[in-house]
Amino acid sequence: MDSSLAGVALSQARLAQFRETVWAVYHRHYRPMEWRSDPSPYRVFISEIMLQQTQVSRVAQKFPPFVERFPGFRELAEAPFPEVLTVWSGLGYNRRARYAQESARKILEDQGGHLPRDTKVLQTLPGIGPNTAGSIAAFAFNEPVVFIETNIRRVFLEHFFPHREKVHDREILPLVEAALEKDRSREWYWALMDYGVLLARTGKNANRRSAHYAVQSPFEGSDRQIRGALLRLLLEKGEVVAQEIPEYLGVAPERADSVLDRLAREGLLEQNGQGRVCLIS
């Protein structure tokens, strides 16, 4: 029976053919990863936080030492934050280290140390939006949830919107739901992501036709670079005088103050009455 989803004529035959293609690519191009070989809730949770805006190759390097040092929610929750940040260093977007630790503490306090599988509950954790919540539920618990990320988006744009521009995710999500292998959602989403990576390697980037596509600004000279430099400085020295930060970093005082204020609002550092800045423990 034919149906129309988001303006796309979708028959059961077309769905079956699409699934067959995805599985065939997956079986030839499966990407082994430590968090896939042991998709326990904690390991999935950490991997998904790390994978936000970070390449798999970099996460593959940082994941093993992180879970070795903090093998569970309790160890992560009870560790001094500077230690967590030290092990996290190199992944970028360092506020995610704080989110991970704050989430671990909430999971201990509110969930008895067990990661919730409900996506609405997952979204109450710091730094967890609907798509990260969906990926955690699918990969940790094999829940038949619907979510989208960059590689999944690329696959559906390539197959179902080959000539469209500015395609919104709200048009793609009904197709993701229709195609979902509900009894094996974990592996199905792995397959979609691996297929999306393969498509990216061909040099064709269907994601450019997404309404959500944006070119990331250069890292060199950005506030992200200054944030990282300041956090590394605090890890090295323990604390520094706030007025000396511009000289340490080689930036204008007003820019250093802006970065300092934002990091303080995010709960990564604090300034005492003597004007000295340190990481929050």
NORLINFEN-V878835 format. One record per run of one state. SS is the DSSP state (@ for helix, = for strand, . for the rest). FROM is the first residue (numbers start at 1). LEN is the number of residues. If there is no record, write none. Layout:
SS	FROM	LEN
SS	FROM	LEN
//
This chain:
.	1	2
=	3	3
.	6	2
=	8	3
.	11	1
@	12	18
.	30	4
@	34	4
.	38	3
@	41	11
.	52	4
@	56	14
.	70	3
@	73	6
.	79	2
@	81	8
.	89	6
@	95	17
.	112	7
@	119	4
.	123	7
@	130	12
.	142	8
@	150	11
.	161	6
=	167	1
.	168	1
@	169	11
.	180	2
@	182	20
.	202	4
@	206	4
=	210	1
.	211	12
@	223	15
.	238	1
=	239	3
@	242	8
.	250	3
@	253	13
.	266	3
=	269	3
.	272	4
=	276	4
.	280	2
//
